């Protein structure tokens, strides 16, 4: 690691420590923060200033004391919403996994990827991979296609203008072909992948919208090709879309 990289890591560590100090003390001045960090007051002032610009700390009534800012609430709220979505949708996902016998996942979009926040294994999914917490490509997964299709046009265009990674011979890496499929997804209300991420693995997904109507997540069912063949996609999609609607009704208040 270079000296500049080491300094950057040290700065990040100190900034996090500042947040921990304020969380513990409630309020603290620059002098107190510098003393706890073991740094010069000017260094502490720069750290606090950077955090203040991001809204992570604030000065109440300009008294020279700092406390945690509303930016912390915003970040915590985003994480809490994910946990709430995973928890509140669990019952529906369990019923879906029981009905279809396959693995059910709930995924959200995160910095150009789909990240799975919940997984339920069906009775037939004995050796199913645990996808929770893992990022998967938007263009090569059924949930990812749902999420990609719902991105603002500029974000979607930015992803599609870059080379798309090929995971199997069936992965769609041609932007024109992928855009065409996204149009079909919009019309029919569900997405699918046939061995596009892994050979032998198929999946079907539907959008979770909530009361606002804007996309919040995607629920998918995945299984081996011999149990979830392409010919079954339309029928499976009907069941998955109903489950998505049930989740909508439950988690709509989280939107």
Secondary structure, 3 states (H helix, E strand, C coil): CCHHHHHHHHHHHHHHHHHHHHHHHCCEEHHHHHHHHCCCHHHHHHHHHHHHHCCCEECHHHCCEEEECHHHHHHHHHHHHHHHHHHHCHHHHHHHHHHHCCEEEEEEEECCEEEEEEEECCCCCCCCCCCECCEEEHHHCHHHHHHHHHCCHHHHHHHHCCCCCCCCCCCCCCHHHHHHHHHHHHHHCCEEEECCCCCCEEEEEEEECCCCCCCCEEEEEEEECCCCCHHHHHHHHHHHHHHHHHHHHHHHHHC
